[in-house]
Amino acid sequence: MKAVVIDRFGGTQNLRLADVPLPQPGPGQVRVHVAFAGVNPADWKDMEGLVAGFYEVSFPHILGFDAAGVVDAVGPGVSGFAPGDPVFTTSDHGDGLAGSWAEYLLVSAPRLALVPAGLDLASAAAVPIAALTANQALLAPQRGNLQAGQRVLIHGASGGVGSFAVQLAALAGARVATTCSAANLAYVGELGSELALDYRDPDFPQRLRDWSGEGLDLIVDAVGGDTLPERLQLLRRGGRLVSIATLVADGDVAAETAQARSMGREKIYAIMDADRAGEELAALGARIAAGELRLPPVQVIDLQDAVNAVELVRSGHVRGKLVLRVCGDGF
Ligand SMILES: NC(=O)c1ccc[n+]([C@@H]2O[C@H](COP(=O)([O-])OP(=O)(O)OC[C@H]3O[C@@H](n4cnc5c(N)ncnc54)[C@H](OP(=O)(O)O)[C@@H]3O)[C@@H](O)[C@H]2O)c1
């Protein structure tokens, strides 16, 4: 099968379209014929070896953290999925297995969900990593635990994670403020942001303070590093800062967690948990199919142009999502 691989860590010059063996599903695994694969910031970090400490890597290394396609074969012990089913999923790449930028992907069955009627496969491939990350960061009790009526800031609201987070927060009954660049202010407003602020405006923290009164209940930081000034001070006492781990610019996690605690706030680092996320993904897909949750703009790029996709996502300024056309939807 064809796959986008690297033989060493480094820049996009190392990406190549290779012929690699067709993987055989083992117990509990499903082989998916990949129609479209998601493009995520984790891909360039993976390519450069910046996240290699998190899982075993063997070369040639197939990139890709999520996908949509059709079930091709199921391994022993798998129930609920059969050849021909349209599915979307995170890959097992973060556990050291092959990624999704390939014609076929082996994935653990509990990660998979059926694509609901009405959702095309290119759109479905844009969903898993971004929507699951947003959903868990906002709503999981040990993370954002967002409640109706609370005031939340989504920092980095126009990207993949942010586009879902703004909507999910508004749907949960929260009042939503956002940051993004000036060009995306109207876009995040359409997603449900009550107060949209340009992060290049030096007054934006003050405008947040004016809006939030006693302080924000929750901040979901989808950018990281030092891009959000005064973040702990923007929270009310008892408020939470959920930092979606960038895995490359997370600072001194222990020190910042302790600093937040000393100020009566909580700082929580969130890494998406996808091991058994199939049901959560199915629920998100149902909300999309029902028109409750809208898809961000999805740009489709051919697998042969993976270099372009990686460079775009590495720029850090994609509105919505990029997906790679692997086999396309002409099954
Ligand atoms: N640990 C995990 O489990 C996990 C899972 C998913 C994602 N992540 C991480 O979460 C981050 C976001 O992922 P993503 O998929 O949403 O990325 P993305 O689609 O590339 O979006 C990035 C967004 O950030 C905005 N942005 C850039 N600089 C900003 C700043 N200084 N202030 C506010 N917004 C800024 C950009 O908006 P403009 O274009 O308007 O500038 C862009 O829309 C990445 O670091 C990713 O690796 C981690």
The ligand as an SDF file (V2000), in Angstrom:
LIG
                    3D

 48 52  0  0  0  0  0  0  0  0999 V2000
   -2.1670   17.2420   23.5830 N   0  0  0  0  0  0  0  0  0  0  0  0
   -3.1740   16.8990   22.8210 C   0  0  0  0  0  0  0  0  0  0  0  0
   -3.8270   15.8850   23.0550 O   0  0  0  0  0  0  0  0  0  0  0  0
   -3.5440   17.7850   21.6780 C   0  0  0  0  0  0  0  0  0  0  0  0
   -4.5830   17.4460   20.8280 C   0  0  0  0  0  0  0  0  0  0  0  0
   -4.9190   18.3210   19.8000 C   0  0  0  0  0  0  0  0  0  0  0  0
   -4.1920   19.4970   19.6270 C   0  0  0  0  0  0  0  0  0  0  0  0
   -3.1540   19.7490   20.4500 N   0  0  0  0  0  0  0  0  0  0  0  0
   -2.3750   20.9820   20.3130 C   0  0  0  0  0  0  0  0  0  0  0  0
   -3.2580   22.0880   20.4440 O   0  0  0  0  0  0  0  0  0  0  0  0
   -2.7910   23.1510   19.6400 C   0  0  0  0  0  0  0  0  0  0  0  0
   -3.9140   23.6150   18.7250 C   0  0  0  0  0  0  0  0  0  0  0  0
   -4.2610   22.6090   17.8190 O   0  0  0  0  0  0  0  0  0  0  0  0
   -5.1880   22.9380   16.5590 P   0  0  0  0  0  0  0  0  0  0  0  0
   -5.3920   21.6770   15.8400 O   0  0  0  0  0  0  0  0  0  0  0  0
   -6.3580   23.7240   16.9640 O   0  0  0  0  0  0  0  0  0  0  0  0
   -4.1970   23.8930   15.7320 O   0  0  0  0  0  0  0  0  0  0  0  0
   -4.5040   24.7660   14.4360 P   0  0  0  0  0  0  0  0  0  0  0  0
   -5.6950   24.2190   13.7230 O   0  0  0  0  0  0  0  0  0  0  0  0
   -3.2270   24.9010   13.7240 O   0  0  0  0  0  0  0  0  0  0  0  0
   -4.9610   26.1810   15.0030 O   0  0  0  0  0  0  0  0  0  0  0  0
   -4.1190   27.0750   15.4990 C   0  0  0  0  0  0  0  0  0  0  0  0
   -4.9210   28.3770   15.7180 C   0  0  0  0  0  0  0  0  0  0  0  0
   -4.2250   29.1180   16.7050 O   0  0  0  0  0  0  0  0  0  0  0  0
   -4.4530   30.4700   16.4150 C   0  0  0  0  0  0  0  0  0  0  0  0
   -3.3430   31.2440   16.9490 N   0  0  0  0  0  0  0  0  0  0  0  0
   -2.0440   31.2620   16.5560 C   0  0  0  0  0  0  0  0  0  0  0  0
   -1.3350   32.1010   17.3520 N   0  0  0  0  0  0  0  0  0  0  0  0
   -2.2140   32.6010   18.2690 C   0  0  0  0  0  0  0  0  0  0  0  0
   -2.0980   33.5040   19.3690 C   0  0  0  0  0  0  0  0  0  0  0  0
   -0.9440   34.0520   19.6970 N   0  0  0  0  0  0  0  0  0  0  0  0
   -3.2100   33.7600   20.0980 N   0  0  0  0  0  0  0  0  0  0  0  0
   -4.4130   33.1980   19.7950 C   0  0  0  0  0  0  0  0  0  0  0  0
   -4.5780   32.3560   18.7470 N   0  0  0  0  0  0  0  0  0  0  0  0
   -3.4840   32.0500   18.0170 C   0  0  0  0  0  0  0  0  0  0  0  0
   -4.5350   30.5860   14.9250 C   0  0  0  0  0  0  0  0  0  0  0  0
   -5.4610   31.6210   14.6780 O   0  0  0  0  0  0  0  0  0  0  0  0
   -5.2050   32.7880   13.5980 P   0  0  0  0  0  0  0  0  0  0  0  0
   -5.0610   32.0770   12.2760 O   0  0  0  0  0  0  0  0  0  0  0  0
   -6.4550   33.5830   13.6920 O   0  0  0  0  0  0  0  0  0  0  0  0
   -3.9240   33.4710   13.9960 O   0  0  0  0  0  0  0  0  0  0  0  0
   -5.0320   29.2190   14.4650 C   0  0  0  0  0  0  0  0  0  0  0  0
   -6.3600   29.2600   14.0180 O   0  0  0  0  0  0  0  0  0  0  0  0
   -1.5420   22.6240   18.9200 C   0  0  0  0  0  0  0  0  0  0  0  0
   -0.3880   22.9450   19.6650 O   0  0  0  0  0  0  0  0  0  0  0  0
   -1.7530   21.1330   18.9590 C   0  0  0  0  0  0  0  0  0  0  0  0
   -0.5510   20.3890   18.8390 O   0  0  0  0  0  0  0  0  0  0  0  0
   -2.8100   18.9380   21.4640 C   0  0  0  0  0  0  0  0  0  0  0  0
  1  2  1  0
  2  3  2  0
  2  4  1  0
  4  5  1  0
  4 48  2  0
  5  6  2  0
  6  7  1  0
  7  8  2  0
  8  9  1  0
  8 48  1  0
  9 10  1  0
  9 46  1  0
 10 11  1  0
 11 12  1  0
 11 44  1  0
 12 13  1  0
 13 14  1  0
 14 15  2  0
 14 16  1  0
 14 17  1  0
 17 18  1  0
 18 19  2  0
 18 20  1  0
 18 21  1  0
 21 22  1  0
 22 23  1  0
 23 24  1  0
 23 42  1  0
 24 25  1  0
 25 26  1  0
 25 36  1  0
 26 27  1  0
 26 35  1  0
 27 28  2  0
 28 29  1  0
 29 30  1  0
 29 35  2  0
 30 31  1  0
 30 32  2  0
 32 33  1  0
 33 34  2  0
 34 35  1  0
 36 37  1  0
 36 42  1  0
 37 38  1  0
 38 39  2  0
 38 40  1  0
 38 41  1  0
 42 43  1  0
 44 45  1  0
 44 46  1  0
 46 47  1  0
M  CHG  2   8   1  16  -1
M  END
$$$$
